[in-house]
Structure formats: C-alpha cells, structure tokens
Amino acid sequence: MTPNGIDFATVDLDNCHREPIHVPGFIQPHGLLFALDFQGQLTHVSRGARDVLSALPLLGNFWPISSVGMHFGLWTAVNAALSDAETGQESAPLNLEVEVGDSVFDAVIHAYDDRLIVELEQRESPSLDLAAFALLAHRSMGQLRNRKDIATLLREAVSTVRHLTGFDRVMAYRFHQDDSGEVVTEECVPTLESFLHRRFPASDIPPQARALYVRNPLRLIADVEDDQVSVDTDEANAATARPLDLSHSVLRSVSPIHIEYLRNINVRASMSLSIVVHGRLWGLIACHHGVGHRVPYAVRMTCDVLSQVLSSSVQSSVERSASRRRLAAVAVIKQMTQTLRVETFASLFDSHADGLGKAIAFDAALCVYGGIRSKSELSIETTTMLLRWLNAGGDDSVVAVNDSSKLPDSLRAALRPFCGLLALCIDRVNHGWIVLLRREQIETIVWSGIPAKLQRIGPLGLRLTPQGSLAEWHQTVEGTSEAWSEQDLAIGRDLTEAIGRAGAANAARQAMARARMLAILGHDLRDPLHSIAMMGELLKHGAAKSYAEYGTRIARAIGRMERLIGEVFEMSRTTAGLGLELSLVPGDLVAFVHTLVHDARMAHPQYAVLFEAPHRLMAKFDPDRIAQVVSNLLSNARNHGLNGAPVAVRITDEAGHSALSVANLAPPIADAELDTLFEPFKPHSVGNERNPGGLGLGLYIVNEVAKGHGGTLRYSHDGTHVTFTMTLPQLADGLALNCTAA
C-alpha cells in the first residue's frame, strides 16, 4: 500500500486512473505548508513546519493575527484572505516575500475546497536581476502575442522557456485526437538524444492528471530523489478533517508511478506548462533535467504567465482556422439549400464540392439525391453496396468511420483505397446521402517506448509498471484514414439538418405545386376538349358552317392542349433528374432568332418587337429549344410588361459567349419573388388575367434550356426595363461583325 492509498499488489489497468493525485498527503521538501478552515482554525500542517515557524506562538489551534511573530505581512495577508474567502469559492493566489531568520521564502496563499492553504517555498538565491529578467520576460511575451501560426508560437515558447529556466531539454508536446501526444518542437543540449516527432501514448497522462494540468497549469518536480514531506492533520481536528486537496498547490508531491517513470528515463527534475484551449488540454511545454533543478518561484510565475499567453495565442489561431471553416460551411450550406429549391440536387453536386472541401477536407465524394453523382473512382456496384450498408445501419444522420476494420469485409475491399467515410443522411425517406471519403493514410508512428504499459516487478511490487526507456519503437498503422474532427462532425450535422429542412420545405412546395398543376390542368384542358367535342358533334350532324373553320378551331384547341401538356412534360423530366432532350447543331444564332422575331411580329401584330444584333454569331444550339426560349421570353414580356409597349430582342457578344436578351417596359420584380423566379408554378405567374392558361413554367423551362446549353439565364432591371438574358457558348468562328438593327 502506497502513501496515496493504492494497493499496487494487484495488477490492474486502472491503477493509474484511480490514483488520487490531487490529495497526495505529501509535499516536496523545499517548502512548508499549513491550512486553515475559514474560521481560522488550523486543519493541516506539513511535518517540520512547526520547527521553521517555532518562534510563532500558538494559542490552542489558532494562529492569532495579533501575534505578529517574525513577519507581520504574512499574517496580515492570511487575515485578509480569510476575510475575503467564501465557502466553496476558489480564489486567485496571493504572493509575497517572507523572511524567517536568515531564510527568505516566497509565500503563496490561496483558498480552495473550504480551506485557506499557505505555502512557503524557500529561495535558493536571495536575489535576482529583476530588471534584466523582467525585460526578457516582457520581450518574450510580446513576441508570442505577435505570432500567428502555431508552429512558430511553439518554437519561440520552447526557446524562451529554456532560456528562462536552464533545463537540459524543453519540448512542445501536442495532443492528437486519441489523446496520444507528439513532440512537435524541441531544444536540448547536444549530448541528449532528440525526441522530436516521437509519439507518447495517451496512457502516459491518465484522466485525473489531465484534469490537474488544466486546473494548475504549471508543475515543478525539483528532484525525484528528494524525500517527500507528509502533510499531517492537526490533532484537534483529526477526527473530522478530510484529506487536503492540493490541486492548486505549488509544492504538491509527485505520484510514485510518475517518479518511477522519470527515474526510468533518467530524468531527475522536470517542469511542465499546460497549453489549454477551450478548457481542454491541447498541449504541454515539457522540461527535463538530468540532475536536481530548482527553478526560482519568480521565474516559474513568469513561465506561468507565458503559458497563459501561449494558450491564448494558440486558442486564437485555432479559432481563426475554425472560423474560416465555419464561414465556408455556412456559404456551402446556403448554396446547397438554395440548389434544392430549383435543381435536381445530385446533378449540381460537383459545383458545391469545392466549397464543401473548404469546410471539411476529403479526397472523394458521393451524392445520392435525385440521382447519383460521384467525384471518385467508385464503381456503381461499390456505390450500391455502400448505400445498402448505410441504409441498413440505423437512424444516425451522421456516420463517421476512419478505420476500415469497422466496415464489412466485402465493403472494405471494394472501397480501397479509401478507409474513412463521413456519411450525411440528408433524406431518410428517399435514401438521400452525401458521403465524403478519405484515403488510407499508412503511417509509421515513432513511439517513445512501447505504447502499452507492461506488467512487471518494479520498486512497488508486481503491478502495472511505467516503461523503462524512451527508445524508439516503430509502429506501422494501416487501414485507417485521418480521423474526422469534432468540427468535421459538427459541420456535417449542420449540413444534414439544413438540407433536411430545405428538402422538407421543397417537398411541401412541390406537393402544393402538383396539386395546383392538377387543378389548373383540369380546368384549362376542359375548355379545349369541350371545343373539340362540340366541333365533332357539328361535323357529325352536318352543320352548315365550313369544314375549314371547324378544322381551325380544332387545331387551335389541340395546340393549346399540346402546349399545356408539353410544359408539364418538360417540368416532369427535369424534376426527375432526366434533364431536357437536346440536339445541338452549329448555326448562325442571329439569322435563326431573326426568323423567330419575324414570326412573332406576324402572330402578334399589335406588339412592336425590336431586334438588334450583329450580322452573324456562330454558336452550337438546339433550334427547337432556342425557339422555345424566344417564344417563352416574348410571351413573358407581353404578359407582364406595359400593355402595348415595344419589346426589344438583342443578341450581343459577351467575351466569347452569345447573349440573347429580351427586354420590356415594366417595374422591377419584387425582391420577395426573386428567390423563386425560376421555380415552376410560381403563385404570381399562375392566374394572370393576360395569360389565364399559364402554369408559371415559362422561365423555369428557359432556365433549364440555358443550363442544358452550358449557359445561364439572369434577370436585371435598369430602372425602366425588365430584362432576361440567356448566354450561350460561341463557336470559334463566331465573331461579331458590325452591329445592325432591324
């Protein structure tokens, strides 16, 4: 049984985790300690402290403020701290210098766990060149504050700490996601073996030690060969006193297991500075010395402040990086949710992949939502197998894997070279997924010693014993990828929730649109069908009117039906992910559109249609679809522009693209309608008295035709005219000549 109360006779992997290192019952011998409750009663005192303070009279168990003894300032500080202390409240440490006989002590007073703890640490050297020291410390901290990248921060911190403290070796030690740590920068005397890029297992720092590193950022072990000094409970309070919590003590003794570890690696003295980011232990500045090494309290406090500056600077750097990723995530989520409103999601996934890559790093991606789109070399068979596994996996909306051993054997083999996947379920009902893939990352880890603790007979008997050396031990890790970070998962969850909400809203809109479409079709098809039926009856009974008039009316009714059914058919193809059927041929866009404008003038002589274009612009286009575009845009201009005002059709050359625009005199479209301008079944388009049979599909179809040609459709307003402009790629010889008007 050790002084810490752990029975090491039994080998148990939890020995280290159960060790109560915050209540060791001992302190290091280069100081003394006593503790008072908040009523001023003595509860604990380190062995030998009474001898050092023997000149101080004790009245019962109370250290009276009126008995100033040898140092009035100490007792004044204790009295003030007792007055300020609140039960259960932690207080900032109070520091002052105390002279006891010929010795000078640094006194540290702090309140914690309903106790006022007073520690006196004897100085080895009574004086310090404070001016030079303060200048060095101030300059070092200023340099740290001005550094932005973490690597430079750590290098300068290591150099500064070594210069201030004189340790043989100073290392910056950064933790990985699995809590193992790696030495990322180091300074040491030339005779020592370098530990740079060595990995240390997570078990080297058990959970309760990590918690102490966060609470008490600086830890000095002056000499592992020193005999530790017990902290005794005052006799009058022995029956009721609980162990003294030394979490914030500067003299707290060292775990026997840790002492054994340091001895095994030939380290006599050590010091550590915590790097704490968002309340979590992010890294350490670790110092080693081959002989006992006392670092003056003033120097340690400077290092403590330096560690706080370092922690703040690292946190700022981490937050800047996280902020950039959050902004990228917000942007791509907005783009994706907007895409859901007007597009087949999978068809445009490629255009979002680069933006998504700025938020979450990946090597390949797969999207299944209204089609399959893969930015990887995965076969259809592998994709199908992966989706089957995901859909059978349960209700988790985010599935993260970075170890291929967690996948079924057949899927693991099929996915090679990918070992990591982050699968985001964006539609559970329709099996919609975005899957991000990471390649296998074959890694050779250089461990300092074998990472697993070994059972062996040590100084404390048969038990779990720390490793006996830091000799390199190489481990090759295969079948894994870079792990998905907490921020990766958080962005993934945000993405699934946002797309899920947008998808649900889109589904509701589509359901309303379908209901509206069916109602409109039911109404508008009834009229031409009635006309056809009536003409049929008249023909059957040999009515007197001419057959030519009957034929004209029937043809007009059939044409209207064909237009309605055609628009619905086009919309159905695009929303199903099939796209529009296009047959692209090279031709003179100017000549073709001029013919369409001429036909429009003949069909609607009451509307003036102006045409302006170069003599010739060659492009590759589908004539039927371009005719559909011109017809829809002219119809839109007639139905929504100022009645009787001329409509202008222009073709221009825009840096290698042909631009076809149709403008009409009209007020600007309301901002509230712009987001849904190219969506089908817009409420403001359906039921227009100047176009009572319209379904609100015209601009939707024009937009789809533009995209099918590799172009765009955009809206603008110049203060007087509404203009819709479609761009098309030109052919190489499609050069604009002198502009003309017709």
C-alpha positions in Angstrom: 0.0 0.0 0.0 1.5 3.4 -1.0 1.1 6.6 0.9 -1.6 7.5 -1.7 -3.7 4.7 -0.5 -3.5 2.5 -3.7 -2.8 -1.2 -3.3 -0.3 -2.0 -6.1 -0.1 -5.6 -5.1 -2.8 -6.3 -7.7 -2.1 -5.7 -11.4 -4.9 -3.5 -12.7 -5.0 -1.4 -15.8 -7.0 1.2 -13.9 -4.3 1.7 -11.2 -3.1 5.0 -12.7 -6.6 6.2 -13.4 -7.6 5.6 -9.8 -4.6 7.3 -8.1 -5.8 10.3 -6.1 -3.0 12.6 -7.1 -4.9 15.7 -6.0 -4.8 14.6 -2.4 -1.4 13.0 -2.1 -0.9 13.8 1.6 2.7 14.9 0.8 4.6 18.0 -0.4 8.1 18.4 -1.9 10.7 19.2 0.7 11.8 22.7 -0.5 9.0 24.4 1.4 6.4 24.1 4.1 2.6 24.2 4.2 -0.3 24.7 6.6 -4.0 25.0 6.0 -6.8 26.8 7.9 -10.5 26.5 7.7 -12.5 29.7 7.0 -12.9 30.2 10.8 -9.2 30.5 11.2 -8.7 27.0 12.8 -5.6 25.1 11.8 -6.5 21.9 10.0 -3.3 20.7 8.4 0.4 21.3 8.7 3.4 19.8 6.9 5.9 17.9 9.0 8.7 20.2 10.1 6.8 23.4 9.5 6.4 24.0 13.3 10.2 23.9 13.6 10.7 26.5 11.0 8.0 28.7 12.5 8.8 27.8 16.1 9.0 31.4 17.0 5.3 31.9 16.2 3.2 31.4 19.4 0.1 29.2 19.1 -2.9 29.8 21.2 -4.6 26.5 21.2 -5.2 25.6 17.5 -5.5 29.2 16.3 -2.7 31.1 14.6 -3.6 34.6 16.1 -3.3 37.6 13.9 -2.3 39.7 16.9 0.8 37.6 17.5 2.7 39.1 14.6 5.7 36.9 15.2 8.6 37.4 12.8 6.6 38.7 9.8 3.6 40.9 10.2 2.9 40.9 6.4 2.3 37.2 6.3 -0.3 37.2 9.0 -1.9 40.3 7.6 -2.2 38.6 4.2 -3.7 35.5 5.9 -6.2 37.6 7.8 -7.2 39.4 4.6 -7.6 36.1 2.7 -9.7 34.7 5.5 -11.9 37.8 5.4 -12.4 37.5 1.6 -12.8 33.7 1.4 -16.2 32.4 0.6 -17.1 28.8 1.2 -16.7 26.7 -1.9 -15.1 29.5 -3.9 -11.7 29.3 -5.4 -9.5 32.4 -5.1 -6.6 33.7 -7.1 -3.3 33.1 -5.3 -1.7 35.9 -3.3 2.1 36.1 -3.4 4.5 37.9 -1.0 8.0 37.6 0.3 8.6 36.4 3.8 11.8 36.4 5.9 12.2 33.7 8.6 15.5 34.1 10.3 18.2 34.1 7.7 15.9 32.4 5.1 13.8 34.1 2.5 10.5 32.4 1.5 8.1 33.0 -1.4 4.7 32.8 0.3 1.7 31.7 -1.8 -1.8 31.8 -0.3 -4.9 30.5 -2.0 -8.4 29.3 -1.0 -9.8 26.1 -2.3 -12.2 23.4 -1.2 -13.2 25.4 2.0 -9.6 25.7 3.1 -7.0 28.5 3.1 -3.7 27.0 2.1 -0.5 28.8 2.9 2.8 27.6 1.3 6.2 28.9 1.9 8.9 28.0 -0.6 12.5 28.7 0.4 14.6 30.6 -2.1 18.0 29.2 -3.0 19.4 32.5 -4.1 18.2 35.6 -2.3 18.5 38.0 -5.2 17.6 38.0 -8.9 18.5 40.6 -11.5 14.8 41.7 -11.7 15.3 44.4 -14.3 17.0 42.1 -16.9 14.7 39.3 -16.1 11.6 41.5 -16.5 12.9 42.9 -19.8 13.5 39.4 -21.2 10.1 38.2 -20.0 8.3 41.2 -21.4 10.0 40.9 -24.8 9.3 37.2 -25.0 5.6 37.6 -24.3 5.3 40.4 -26.8 6.9 38.1 -29.5 4.4 35.4 -28.6 1.5 37.7 -28.9 2.6 38.8 -32.4 2.9 35.3 -33.8 0.0 33.9 -35.8 1.0 30.4 -36.8 1.1 27.7 -34.2 4.4 26.2 -35.3 6.2 29.5 -34.8 4.5 30.1 -31.5 5.6 26.7 -30.1 9.2 27.1 -31.3 9.5 30.5 -29.7 7.8 29.4 -26.5 10.3 26.4 -26.2 13.3 28.7 -26.8 12.1 31.2 -24.2 11.3 28.7 -21.5 14.7 27.0 -21.9 16.4 30.4 -21.8 14.5 31.4 -18.6 14.8 28.1 -16.7 18.0 26.4 -17.9 16.6 22.9 -18.4 18.6 20.4 -20.4 15.6 19.7 -22.6 12.4 21.7 -23.4 9.8 20.2 -25.7 6.5 21.3 -27.1 4.1 18.4 -26.9 0.9 18.5 -28.9 -2.0 16.1 -28.3 -3.8 14.2 -31.1 -7.5 13.3 -31.1 -6.8 10.0 -29.4 -5.0 11.9 -26.6 -1.7 10.5 -27.6 0.9 13.3 -27.8 3.7 14.1 -30.2 6.8 16.2 -29.7 6.5 18.9 -32.4 9.4 21.1 -31.5 12.4 20.7 -29.1 15.6 22.3 -27.8 18.1 20.3 -25.8 21.8 20.0 -25.0 23.7 18.4 -27.9 24.6 15.2 -25.9 20.9 14.3 -25.5 19.0 12.1 -27.9 16.4 14.0 -29.8 12.7 13.2 -29.1 11.4 15.3 -32.0 8.3 13.7 -33.7 8.2 11.0 -31.1 4.7 9.9 -30.1 3.8 9.2 -26.5 0.7 7.1 -25.6 -2.4 8.6 -24.1 -2.0 6.3 -21.1 1.1 8.3 -20.1 -1.2 11.0 -18.8 -4.3 9.5 -17.0 -7.5 11.4 -16.9 -7.1 12.8 -13.4 -3.7 14.1 -14.3 -5.1 15.8 -17.4 -7.7 17.5 -15.2 -4.9 18.8 -12.9 -2.9 20.1 -15.8 -6.0 22.2 -16.8 -6.6 23.4 -13.2 -3.0 24.1 -12.3 -1.0 24.9 -15.5 2.5 24.9 -14.0 4.1 21.9 -12.3 7.7 21.6 -10.9 9.4 18.5 -9.7 12.6 19.7 -8.3 14.3 16.4 -7.6 12.8 12.9 -7.8 15.4 11.7 -5.3 14.1 14.0 -2.6 12.2 12.5 0.3 8.6 13.8 0.2 7.3 15.5 3.4 3.9 14.4 4.8 1.1 16.8 5.4 -0.4 15.9 8.8 -3.9 16.6 10.1 -3.9 18.8 13.1 -4.5 16.6 16.2 -7.5 18.6 17.4 -9.3 18.2 14.0 -8.0 14.7 13.2 -11.4 13.0 13.7 -13.3 15.3 11.3 -10.7 16.6 8.9 -10.8 15.3 5.3 -7.8 14.9 3.1 -6.4 18.2 1.9 -7.0 18.9 -1.8 -3.7 20.2 -3.2 -4.9 20.6 -6.8 -3.6 24.2 -6.9 -0.6 23.8 -4.6 2.9 24.8 -5.8 4.5 22.2 -3.6 2.3 19.2 -4.2 4.2 16.0 -4.1 4.7 13.6 -7.0 2.9 10.4 -7.8 5.0 7.3 -7.0 4.2 6.0 -10.5 5.4 9.2 -12.1 8.6 9.3 -10.0 9.3 5.8 -11.2 8.7 6.8 -14.8 11.1 9.8 -14.5 13.8 7.6 -13.0 13.4 5.0 -15.7 14.1 7.7 -18.3 17.0 9.2 -16.4 15.2 12.5 -15.5 15.9 13.9 -12.1 13.9 17.2 -12.4 11.0 18.2 -14.6 8.6 21.1 -15.2 5.5 21.3 -17.3 3.5 24.2 -18.6 -0.1 23.5 -19.8 -1.4 24.8 -23.1 -5.2 24.9 -22.5 -7.6 25.6 -25.4 -11.3 26.0 -24.7 -10.9 24.3 -21.3 -9.2 21.3 -22.7 -5.5 20.2 -22.5 -4.3 21.0 -26.0 -0.6 20.5 -25.4 2.3 20.9 -23.0 5.7 22.6 -22.7 7.7 19.8 -21.0 11.1 20.3 -19.4 13.6 17.7 -18.3 16.9 17.9 -16.4 19.5 15.2 -15.6 20.1 16.5 -12.1 18.0 18.1 -9.4 17.0 21.6 -10.6 15.2 24.2 -8.6 13.6 27.0 -10.7 13.0 30.2 -8.6 9.4 31.0 -7.9 9.6 34.3 -9.8 10.9 32.6 -12.9 8.1 29.9 -12.6 5.5 32.6 -12.3 6.8 34.3 -15.4 6.6 30.9 -17.2 3.1 30.5 -15.9 2.1 33.9 -17.4 3.9 32.9 -20.6 1.9 29.7 -20.7 -1.3 31.7 -20.4 -0.2 34.0 -23.3 0.7 30.9 -25.3 -2.6 29.3 -24.6 -4.4 32.4 -25.6 -2.4 32.8 -28.8 -2.9 29.1 -29.7 -6.6 29.4 -29.0 -6.9 32.5 -31.2 -5.1 30.6 -34.0 -7.4 27.6 -33.6 -10.4 29.9 -33.6 -9.3 31.7 -36.7 -9.0 28.4 -38.5 -12.3 27.2 -37.1 -13.9 30.5 -38.1 -12.7 30.2 -41.7 -14.1 26.7 -41.8 -17.4 27.8 -40.2 -17.8 30.6 -42.8 -17.0 28.2 -45.6 -19.6 25.8 -44.2 -22.2 28.5 -43.9 -21.6 29.5 -47.5 -21.8 26.0 -48.9 -24.8 25.1 -46.8 -26.6 28.2 -48.2 -25.7 27.2 -51.7 -26.8 23.7 -51.3 -30.1 24.6 -49.7 -30.8 27.1 -52.5 -30.0 24.4 -55.0 -32.6 22.2 -53.5 -35.3 24.7 -54.4 -34.7 24.7 -58.1 -32.5 21.8 -59.2 -32.0 18.1 -59.0 -29.6 18.1 -56.1 -27.2 15.4 -57.4 -26.9 17.0 -60.8 -25.2 20.1 -59.4 -23.3 18.4 -56.5 -20.0 18.9 -58.4 -20.4 22.7 -58.3 -20.7 22.5 -54.5 -17.9 20.0 -53.8 -15.1 22.6 -53.8 -16.9 24.8 -51.3 -17.6 21.8 -49.1 -13.9 20.8 -49.3 -13.1 24.2 -47.7 -15.2 23.3 -44.7 -14.4 19.5 -44.4 -11.3 18.0 -46.0 -12.0 14.9 -48.1 -10.4 13.1 -51.1 -13.6 12.0 -52.9 -17.3 12.4 -52.6 -20.6 10.8 -53.5 -24.1 12.2 -53.6 -27.3 10.3 -53.9 -30.3 12.5 -54.0 -32.5 12.7 -57.1 -29.7 10.7 -58.9 -26.2 9.5 -58.2 -23.2 11.8 -58.6 -19.7 10.5 -57.7 -16.5 12.5 -57.6 -14.5 9.3 -57.1 -13.4 6.2 -58.9 -16.0 4.1 -57.1 -17.9 1.7 -59.4 -21.7 1.5 -59.4 -21.5 -1.9 -57.7 -19.4 -0.4 -54.8 -21.7 2.6 -54.6 -24.7 0.4 -54.3 -23.0 -1.8 -51.7 -22.1 1.3 -49.6 -25.6 2.7 -49.8 -27.1 -0.6 -48.8 -24.9 -0.7 -45.8 -25.7 2.9 -44.8 -29.4 2.4 -45.2 -29.4 -0.7 -43.0 -27.3 0.9 -40.4 -29.9 2.6 -38.2 -31.2 6.1 -37.7 -28.0 8.0 -37.3 -27.9 11.0 -39.6 -24.1 11.3 -39.4 -21.9 8.1 -39.8 -18.2 8.6 -39.2 -15.6 5.9 -39.9 -11.8 6.3 -40.1 -10.8 2.6 -39.5 -11.7 0.2 -42.3 -11.9 -2.7 -39.8 -15.3 -1.3 -38.8 -16.7 -2.0 -42.2 -17.9 -5.3 -43.6 -15.1 -7.3 -45.3 -16.7 -7.0 -48.8 -17.3 -3.3 -48.5 -13.8 -2.7 -47.0 -12.2 -4.4 -50.0 -14.4 -2.6 -52.5 -13.8 0.8 -51.1 -10.0 0.7 -51.4 -8.0 2.9 -51.4 -10.5 4.7 -49.1 -10.6 3.9 -45.4 -12.5 6.8 -44.0 -16.0 7.9 -44.7 -18.3 10.6 -43.3 -21.8 9.8 -44.4 -24.5 12.5 -44.1 -28.1 11.4 -44.4 -30.0 14.3 -46.0 -33.2 12.5 -46.6 -34.0 9.3 -44.7 -37.3 8.6 -46.6 -35.8 8.8 -50.1 -32.3 7.4 -49.0 -30.5 10.7 -49.8 -26.8 10.7 -48.7 -23.7 12.8 -49.1 -20.7 10.6 -48.5 -17.2 12.1 -48.1 -14.3 9.7 -48.4 -10.7 9.9 -47.2 -7.8 7.7 -48.5 -5.9 5.3 -46.4 -3.1 7.0 -44.5 -0.4 4.5 -44.0 1.6 5.9 -41.1 4.8 4.9 -39.3 4.5 6.2 -35.7 7.7 6.5 -33.8 6.7 5.8 -30.2 9.0 6.6 -27.3 8.9 3.1 -25.9 6.2 0.5 -26.4 2.9 2.4 -26.0 1.3 -0.3 -23.8 2.2 -0.4 -20.2 3.7 -3.7 -19.2 3.2 -5.9 -16.1 6.5 -6.3 -14.4 8.0 -6.3 -10.9 9.0 -2.7 -10.0 10.0 -0.9 -6.9 6.4 -1.0 -5.7 5.9 -4.7 -6.4 4.1 -6.7 -9.1 1.9 -4.2 -10.9 1.4 -2.1 -14.0 4.8 -0.5 -14.3 5.9 2.5 -16.4 8.1 1.9 -19.4 11.8 1.6 -18.7 13.1 3.8 -21.5 12.2 6.1 -24.3 13.9 4.1 -27.0 12.3 4.4 -30.4 9.6 1.8 -31.1 8.2 1.9 -34.7 4.6 1.0 -35.4 3.1 0.9 -38.9 -0.6 1.7 -39.0 -2.6 0.6 -42.0 -6.3 0.5 -42.8 -7.0 3.9 -41.3 -7.5 7.5 -42.6 -7.2 10.8 -40.9 -9.8 10.9 -38.2 -12.8 13.1 -38.5 -12.6 16.0 -36.0 -15.3 17.3 -33.8 -15.6 20.3 -36.1 -16.0 18.0 -39.1 -18.8 16.2 -37.3 -20.5 19.5 -36.2 -20.4 20.9 -39.8 -21.8 17.5 -41.0 -24.6 17.7 -38.6 -25.4 21.3 -39.5 -25.4 20.3 -43.2 -27.8 17.4 -42.7 -30.2 19.5 -40.6 -30.2 22.4 -43.1 -30.6 20.2 -46.2 -33.2 18.2 -44.3 -35.2 21.3 -43.5 -34.8 22.7 -47.1 -35.8 19.3 -48.5 -38.9 19.1 -46.4 -39.9 22.7 -47.4 -39.2 21.9 -51.0 -41.3 18.7 -50.8 -44.1 20.7 -49.3 -43.8 23.2 -52.1 -43.7 20.5 -54.7 -46.8 18.9 -53.2 -48.7 22.2 -53.4 -47.4 22.8 -56.9 -48.6 19.4 -58.1 -52.0 20.0 -56.6 -52.1 23.4 -58.2 -51.0 22.0 -61.5 -53.6 19.3 -61.5 -56.3 21.8 -60.7 -55.1 24.1 -63.5 -54.8 21.3 -66.0 -58.2 20.0 -65.0 -59.7 23.5 -65.6 -57.7 24.5 -68.7 -57.9 21.2 -70.6 -61.7 21.1 -70.1 -62.2 24.1 -72.4 -60.3 22.9 -75.5 -61.7 19.4 -75.0 -65.2 20.9 -74.9 -64.4 22.8 -78.2 -63.2 19.6 -79.9 -66.2 17.7 -78.7 -68.6 20.4 -79.9 -66.9 20.6 -83.3 -67.2 16.8 -83.6 -70.9 16.9 -82.9 -71.4 19.7 -85.5 -69.4 17.7 -88.1 -71.4 14.6 -87.2 -74.7 16.4 -87.8 -73.5 18.1 -90.9 -73.8 21.7 -89.6 -73.8 24.4 -92.2 -70.5 26.1 -91.3 -67.4 25.4 -93.4 -65.2 22.5 -92.6 -62.2 24.9 -92.7 -63.5 26.9 -89.8 -64.1 23.7 -87.8 -60.6 22.5 -88.6 -59.1 25.8 -87.5 -60.9 25.7 -84.1 -60.0 22.0 -83.5 -56.3 22.7 -84.4 -56.3 25.7 -82.1 -57.7 23.7 -79.2 -55.3 20.8 -79.8 -52.4 23.3 -79.9 -53.3 24.7 -76.6 -53.6 21.2 -75.1 -50.2 20.3 -76.6 -48.6 23.4 -75.1 -50.0 22.7 -71.6 -49.1 19.0 -71.7 -45.6 19.8 -73.2 -44.8 22.2 -70.4 -45.8 19.7 -67.8 -43.8 17.0 -69.5 -40.7 19.2 -69.6 -41.0 20.1 -65.9 -41.5 16.4 -65.1 -38.3 15.4 -66.9 -36.2 18.0 -65.2 -37.5 17.4 -61.7 -37.0 13.6 -62.1 -33.3 14.3 -62.9 -33.6 13.2 -66.6 -32.8 16.7 -68.0 -34.1 18.1 -71.3 -33.5 16.4 -74.6 -31.2 18.5 -76.7 -29.8 18.1 -80.2 -27.1 20.7 -80.6 -26.0 21.7 -84.1 -23.8 24.6 -85.2 -25.5 27.6 -86.8 -25.9 31.3 -87.1 -27.8 32.3 -83.9 -28.5 35.8 -85.4 -30.2 34.5 -88.5 -32.2 31.9 -86.6 -33.5 34.3 -83.9 -34.3 37.0 -86.6 -36.7 34.4 -88.2 -38.3 33.8 -84.8 -38.8 37.5 -84.2 -40.4 37.9 -87.7 -42.8 35.1 -86.9 -43.7 36.7 -83.6 -44.4 40.0 -85.3 -46.8 38.2 -87.7 -48.6 36.3 -84.9 -49.0 39.4 -82.7 -49.1 42.5 -84.9 -50.4 44.6 -82.0 -47.0 44.3 -80.3 -43.9 46.0 -81.7 -40.8 43.7 -81.4 -37.4 45.5 -82.0 -34.4 43.4 -83.0 -30.8 44.4 -82.7 -27.8 42.0 -83.4 -24.5 41.6 -85.2 -24.6 40.4 -88.8 -23.5 36.9 -87.6 -22.7 35.0 -84.5 -22.0 31.3 -84.7 -23.0 29.0 -81.8 -23.9 25.4 -81.2 -27.6 25.2 -80.2 -30.8 23.2 -80.4 -33.0 25.1 -82.8 -36.3 23.7 -81.3 -35.2 24.7 -77.7 -34.0 28.1 -78.7 -37.3 28.6 -80.5 -38.9 27.6 -77.2 -36.8 30.1 -75.3 -37.6 33.0 -77.6 -41.3 32.1 -77.6 -41.4 32.0 -73.8 -39.5 35.2 -73.2 -41.6 37.1 -75.7 -44.7 35.7 -74.1 -43.5 36.7 -70.7 -42.7 40.2 -71.9 -46.2 40.6 -73.5 -48.0 39.2 -70.4 -46.0 41.1 -67.7 -44.8 44.2 -69.5 -46.6 47.5 -70.0 -49.5 46.8 -72.4 -48.7 47.9 -75.9 -45.1 48.9 -75.1 -42.5 47.6 -77.6 -40.3 44.6 -76.7 -36.6 44.6 -77.5 -34.7 41.5 -78.6 -30.9 41.8 -78.6 -28.0 39.5 -79.4 -24.6 40.6 -78.3 -21.1 39.2 -78.0 -20.0 38.9 -74.3 -16.4 37.7 -74.1 -16.8 34.5 -76.0 -20.5 34.0 -75.2 -23.5 34.9 -77.2 -26.0 36.8 -75.1 -29.7 36.7 -76.1 -31.8 39.2 -74.2 -35.5 40.2 -74.2 -36.5 43.5 -72.5 -39.8 45.0 -71.8 -41.0 48.2 -70.1 -42.1 47.2 -66.6 -41.4 47.9 -62.9 -38.8 45.7 -61.2 -39.8 42.3 -59.9 -40.4 42.4 -56.2 -37.4 41.2 -54.1 -39.6 38.6 -52.3 -40.2 37.0 -55.7 -36.6 36.8 -56.9 -35.6 33.7 -54.9 -38.3 31.7 -56.7 -38.1 33.5 -60.1 -37.0 30.3 -62.0 -39.1 27.9 -60.0 -42.2 26.2 -61.5 -45.8 27.1 -60.5 -45.0 30.5 -59.1 -48.1 31.8 -57.4 -47.7 35.3 -59.0 -47.5 33.7 -62.5 -50.5 31.4 -62.2 -53.8 33.1 -62.8 -52.5 36.1 -64.7 -55.5 37.7 -66.4 -53.4 38.4 -69.5 -52.3 34.8 -69.6 -55.2 32.8 -67.9 -53.9 29.4 -69.1 -50.3 29.9 -67.8 -48.8 27.4 -65.4 -45.8 29.6 -64.3 -43.4 27.2 -66.2 -42.0 29.5 -68.9 -39.0 30.9 -67.1 -38.4 27.6 -65.4 -38.1 25.9 -68.8 -36.0 28.7 -70.3 -33.6 28.3 -67.4 -33.3 24.6 -67.9 -32.7 25.1 -71.7 -29.9 27.6 -70.8 -28.2 25.2 -68.5 -28.6 22.4 -71.0 -26.6 24.5 -73.5 -23.9 25.2 -70.9 -25.1 28.8 -70.4 -27.0 30.9 -67.9 -30.2 32.8 -67.5 -30.2 36.0 -65.5 -32.7 38.8 -64.6 -31.9 42.6 -64.4 -33.7 45.9 -64.2 -32.1 49.1 -65.5 -34.7 51.5 -63.9 -37.2 51.2 -66.7 -37.0 47.8 -68.3 -37.1 44.2 -67.1 -34.5 42.2 -69.0 -33.9 38.4 -69.1 -30.6 37.4 -70.7 -29.5 34.0 -71.7 -25.9 33.3 -72.6 -24.6 30.5 -74.9 -21.0 29.4 -75.7 -19.9 30.6 -79.1 -18.1 28.6 -81.7 -14.5 29.5 -82.6 -15.5 31.4 -85.7 -18.5 33.1 -84.1 -17.0 36.7 -84.3 -19.3 39.7 -84.0 -19.3 41.9 -87.1 -20.8 45.4 -87.5 -24.0 45.8 -85.4 -27.2 46.4 -87.2 -30.9 46.9 -86.2 -34.0 45.5 -87.8 
